[in-house]
Amino acid sequence: GSLVVNYPFDDDEQGVAIYSKSPDDAVFQQLALSYSKENTKMYQGSPCKDMYPSEYFPHGITNGAQWYNVPGGMQDWNYLHTNCFEVTIELGCVKYPKAEELPKYWEQNRRSLLQFMKQV
């Protein structure tokens, strides 16, 4: 887990972790930022310092391939083959939070989700 919005491309021709810009990179950045700006902890960029001390995402967003390479991922496939714009929203440092923590996750992400939906 982490706390970040990642956007295409998740893969690059060399198969290494480098920025892989899509033709709609500016739109993807806008969508990702619309979400992260409403989640203070995400937007700060270093939400999981205890678990991942070297991980930093400026403004809480990242190009997928720059973070780590995912060949054949669904996000890229849908973009390339169906013209569907997808982002992946990582909601927390703990991959499997306890049920009693879910209301906290809702409160941290409610405004982000509403702002994200307004982008349509």
N, C-alpha and C positions, 0 to 999 in steps of 0.2 A: 504494500500500500504506500501511498504518498498523498499529497494534497496539491494537485496541479491539474490544469486543463491542457491536454496535448492534442495537437492537430496535425493533419497530413503534411507531408508524407511521413510514413513510419518506416519506410525502406528507401534505400538509395542504391545506385548501380554498383558501388564498390562493396556494399555489405558491411560498412563500418558506421560508427556513430558520428555522423556529420550532418549539418543542416541540409535538409532535402526539400527545397522550395517547390510548392505546387503552383500551377498557373493562377490559382485563387488565394495565394498566400495572405494577401492583405485582408480578404474577407474572413479567412480562418482566424487570423490574429484578432480581428474585431470581435468575432463570436466568442473566442476564448477569453478575451479581456472583459467582455460584457458580463461573463460569469464570475471571473476571479475578482473583479473590482468590488463586488458586493460581499465577498468573503474575506474579511480582514486578514485572517491568518494565512489564507492561500496567497493573497496579493503580496504579502511581505516577502514571499519567495523562499524562505527557509523554514518550513513548517515542521520538519521531522529531524531537528538538529540532534536529538538524543540518539535516534536510530541511524540516521544518515548524515553525519556531520559535514560532509563535503558536498551534499546535494543543494543546489541553488537554482531556482527558476525565477528569472526576472519578471516581476509583476504576476507571478503565479501561473505562467503559461510556458509551454515549450513545444518546439517542433518535435514530433515523435522520433524521427530518425536521429536527431541531435541528442536526445536522451538515451535511447538505445534502439538498435535496429530490429525491426519486426518484418521479415520477409513474408509476403502473402497475407498480411493482416486484413481483417474485415473492413476497417476504416478506409484503407486505401482502395480495396477492391470495390466497395460501394461508390466511392468517389469516381473512380476511373470507368466503371462499367454501368453505373446507373445514374450518374450525376447527382448522387445524394451526398450532401455535405454533412459529415459526421465529425464530432470531436469526442475524445475520451476524457471523462471527468473522474479523476481519482479523488475520493472523498475523505480519505484519512490515512494517517500513518499506520494504523492497525488494519490489516486486511480483513479480519473477521471480528468486528466490535461486538461487545456483549449487548444483548437485547435492551437492557436498561439504559444504554448509552444512545440508543437511536433517537430519542427526542432531542438530545443535544445536537446530533447531526442534522436533524430537520431544521432546528433554529439557525444553525450556522450556514445552511444552504437555501433556506426558503427565499430570501431576497434574490440570491443568485439565480435560482430557477425561474423566478418571475421575470427578472431582467433578461435572461436568456430567451425566454418565450417571446418577449417583446421584439426580439430581433427578426422574427418572421415578417 
